[in-house]
Amino acid sequence: MTTARKIELDYTEDFAEHLQGDLQNVFDALYQLGVIDPVLEMDWVKAMETVEAHRHKIDSAISTANIFQDSVDALIKELKKYDEQTLGYLAMEVAREFADFHSREELH
């Protein structure tokens, strides 16, 4: 099993909340907040080792993203309330959801 697939499986099992709706707006908000580039450079395997310690904040950020996703500006305002690490986990969830969406598209 590839490392990427293991991360995807571990990550999927870990999250109680799931992103719904317009992922592009969530991505755009995170990008404008400067979260995306650092997440792309980080060690995701190592980050997943500490995910449970941050579960409540991560689920809260996912819930916030679901609620405010229709307005990038409102979403940015709300996401600014979270710490950098929580936003990083949210960005990883967005990436995972995008990958899952595109893999389903390729199957059909």
N, C-alpha and C positions, 0 to 999 in steps of 0.2 A: 504494500500500500504506500502511495506517495505521501510525503509530508503534508502537501496541500490537502489531500483527501482526508488525512487523519485530523488535521485542524478543522476542516469543514464538519466532519462527524462529531468531534468533541464540542465544537462551537454550537452546533445545532442542538445537541442534547442539553447544553448548559443553559440556554436562554428560555426563560418562562414567557417573556414578551417577544412578539415578532413584529417586525416592520410591516406596515401595510400601506398600500396606496402608491403615491408618486415618489419613488426613490430618487429620481433626478433632482427634485427640490431639496431633499435631505442631503444629497451629495453636494449640491451647489452651496447650501448653507455651511456645511462642514468645510468646503473648499475656501469659501470666503473668510471663515474663521481661522484658516491656516492649519487645519487639522490633517488634511489628506496627505501632503508630502511627508511629514514625519512618520505617519502610519505606514506608508509604503516602504520606508527605510528601516522600520523596526523589525525585531525578531518576533514573529507572531507565535512561534512555538513557546518561547519564553513568556510572552504576554498571556497565553492561555493557561499557563501554570498558576496565575494569580487571579483568574477571572472570578472565581467563587467568592473571594474576599470583597469583591466590588459589586456583587449581584444586585443589591437593592438599588444602588445608584445607576447601574446600567439599565435595569428594567425601567427605572424612572425616566431616563433619557430616551429610551425607545418609545415609551408612552408619550412623552412630550413631542417627539418627532411625528408620531402618528396623529396627534391632535393638531399640531401647527403646520403640517406639511403643505397646506394649500397656499401659504404665504411665506416665501423665503425670508422676507424681512422680519416677520413675526417669529419665525422659527429661529433665526439668528439671535434675536433678542432673548428668547427663552433658553437657547443652548448656551449662551454666555454665562448662565447661572451654574453651569457644570464645570468641574475641574478638567484639565487637559487629558488625564488618563481615562476618565469616563467617556469623553468625546472620542478618544482613540478607539475604545471598544465599540462605540456606536459606528464609527467609520468602518471598522472591520465587519460589523454586521451588515452595513450597506453593501460592502464589497461582496460578502457571501451571498446576499440576496440577489445582487446583479448577476453573479456567476450562476446561481441556481436558475434564475430566470432564463439566461441565455442557453444553459444546457438543456432546459425543457424545450426551448424554441427549436434547437437543433434536432431534437428527437421527433418532432412533428413535421 
